């Protein structure tokens, strides 16, 4: 089974500062992917960043970077230079690959972190 | 725009009724996933189809059913609706089952059961 834990229900950050959203995971899959999605108040799920379990370098996408520590099973999202438009719910998620079939599992989500950027 | 289309965007109905939610995946994507997002249970995986066949089942109630058609669009049928079925229902698609790439989500169908 897969499990994603996000321990911060809510976070506040001042505009233009950096913020780290925590995510830990548990899986028995040897190969897996880790994701962060953003859900603004309008409701849509927006893909932000992806990290493969065998990727040697931490993923970066513009102002987003993923601090991947495999031994600790953590995949924290770092948002640099926060903007007011970053205020949203952020979800960490993962997909593993079933060794038996080679098929990727469905995406398993954490409970989310509500980020509020203060002017 | 993710390329995944869901209709309707909003739906209000009464308890005991039946509704159908529709999803068109991104062009070329063979896998379709359905998720339910409610306030108390977060994002819950319901069911996955790949090229017309059911691949995985999550916390899907017996009152709910889904299918994927030859043109790859999918429908989620919710019957005997209860107040607790009020939620945002997402459809997502991905390219191939063996890759752990991202899922692309539609904008969701917001169901309100009165």
Interface residues (C-beta under 8 A of the other chain):
Chain A: X31 X32 X33 X35 X37 X43 X44 X45 X46 X47 X50 X52 X53 X91 X95 X96 X97 X102 X103 X104 X105 X106 X107 X108 X109 X111 X112
Chain B: X2 X33 X42 X43 X45 X48 X55 X56 X58 X88 X90 X92 X94 X97 X98 X99 X100 X101 X102 X103 X104 X105 X106 X107 X108 X110
